[in-house]
């Protein structure tokens, strides 16, 4: 049998997420801390990519990930958050944890 996650309190207490570590005493008393939630908010990022051909052999390219620097939503019961150390899901929300990220490159074709 697995561990019960039938209620929000059960999930936060036993899922192994950040809440079970950060708020262990409060959860053990049967209360859900005000800083946590059992609903994960939506998360949408906007990315851009561009390329400019300077010549037939030389181009400049760049990208911006998470243009508007959207923050990762709190997901206190996630099992993948660095063994419960972070309150966000790294497999789904890493761009929100990193923030806006810029790349710039040049490509040259020798043939």
Secondary structure, 3 states (H helix, E strand, C coil): CCCCCCCHHHHHHHCCCHHHHHCHHHHHCCCCCCCCCCCCCCCCCCCEEEEEECCCCEEEEEEEECCCCCCCCCCCCCCCCCCCCCCCCHHHHHHHHHCCEEEEEEEECCC
